[in-house]
Amino acid sequence: MNISVELTLTPLQDDFEQPIINFIKKLRVSGLTVLENPLSTQVYGPYDQVMSLLQSEVKNAFEAIDNGLLHIKIVKTDRSNYEPDF
């Protein structure tokens, strides 16, 4: 089963850029499809692979910041090829 995950990491501290950059770089080298925009990062792939990656990398990201939050949306399908038709 493939899934699509949208992530928004928000460190609640002044020096917020580097933890976000490190988090995204770890996602990029995973071998999964990773797309980015100014507001979020999307990860696409098999459920077990995506969730395993998130389990380890969310922990690493949280250990690198003092305070923060992570918004996660999960869709039960691979939406990486979505293009609006309007």
PEFEN-V812737 format. One record per residue. N is the residue number from 1. RES is the residue in three letters. SS is DSSP state (helix for helix, strand for strand, loop for the rest). Layout:
BEGIN
n={N & N}
res={RES & RES}
ss={SS & SS}
END
This chain:
BEGIN
n={1 & 2 & 3 & 4 & 5 & 6 & 7 & 8 & 9 & 10 & 11 & 12 & 13 & 14 & 15 & 16 & 17 & 18 & 19 & 20 & 21 & 22 & 23 & 24 & 25 & 26 & 27 & 28 & 29 & 30 & 31 & 32 & 33 & 34 & 35 & 36 & 37 & 38 & 39 & 40 & 41 & 42 & 43 & 44 & 45 & 46 & 47 & 48 & 49 & 50 & 51 & 52 & 53 & 54 & 55 & 56 & 57 & 58 & 59 & 60 & 61 & 62 & 63 & 64 & 65 & 66 & 67 & 68 & 69 & 70 & 71 & 72 & 73 & 74 & 75 & 76 & 77 & 78 & 79 & 80 & 81 & 82 & 83 & 84 & 85 & 86}
res={MET & ASN & ILE & SER & VAL & GLU & LEU & THR & LEU & THR & PRO & LEU & GLN & ASP & ASP & PHE & GLU & GLN & PRO & ILE & ILE & ASN & PHE & ILE & LYS & LYS & LEU & ARG & VAL & SER & GLY & LEU & THR & VAL & LEU & GLU & ASN & PRO & LEU & SER & THR & GLN & VAL & TYR & GLY & PRO & TYR & ASP & GLN & VAL & MET & SER & LEU & LEU & GLN & SER & GLU & VAL & LYS & ASN & ALA & PHE & GLU & ALA & ILE & ASP & ASN & GLY & LEU & LEU & HIS & ILE & LYS & ILE & VAL & LYS & THR & ASP & ARG & SER & ASN & TYR & GLU & PRO & ASP & PHE}
ss={loop & strand & strand & strand & strand & strand & strand & strand & strand & strand & strand & loop & loop & loop & loop & loop & helix & helix & helix & helix & helix & helix & helix & helix & helix & helix & helix & helix & loop & loop & loop & loop & strand & strand & strand & strand & loop & loop & loop & loop & strand & strand & strand & strand & strand & strand & helix & helix & helix & helix & helix & helix & helix & helix & helix & helix & helix & helix & helix & helix & helix & helix & helix & loop & loop & loop & loop & strand & strand & strand & strand & strand & strand & strand & strand & loop & loop & loop & loop & loop & loop & loop & loop & loop & loop & loop}
END
